[in-house]
Each structure stands twice: as structure tokens, then as C-alpha cells.
Amino acid sequence: MDMTAQIKKNLISRIKDSKDLKFLKALQTIFDTSEQALYPLSPEQERSISKGRKQIKNGQFSSNESVISETREWLKKK
């Protein structure tokens, strides 16, 4: 069983066995807030994020190290 399945199984068991209303309400709050968007995004922002995810999927990105290196080189020229 993978780690995700094991954690889910453990949580389900603990929730079923719990009689603590405060605990259950706290879990409900966690689930409710995790399902809501933290920040409302405009359609343009959502398109940009989607485009970026596609670029990553297609290998069109730079490593953090190369970006830092390029930035340092650029700063030396200024």
C-alpha cells in the first residue's frame, strides 16, 4: 500500500472512531478551506498558469541554478 493510501486509511479510521465534536468540526473547517481557492484568479491569470503548466510538461523551463547564474552574469554587466 502506498503512503497516500495508508494515510487516508488511518485518517478514515480515526474520524470514524472519534466522538470529539470540536475535533470533527476542526477537520471539517480544514476540508472546507482546502477546497476553496486561496486567491481568486482572473481568467487571464488562469490562462497564464495553464500555459506555464503546459510549458513545464513539455520541458520548456530553466533550472533554478541556471536562472541564478544568468542573473548574476546580467548584474555584472550593469
Secondary structure, DSSP 4 states (H G I P E B T S, - for coil): --HHHHHHHHHHHHHHH---HHHHHHHHHHHHHHHS-SS---HHHHHHHHHHHHHHHTT----HHHHHHHHHHHHHH-
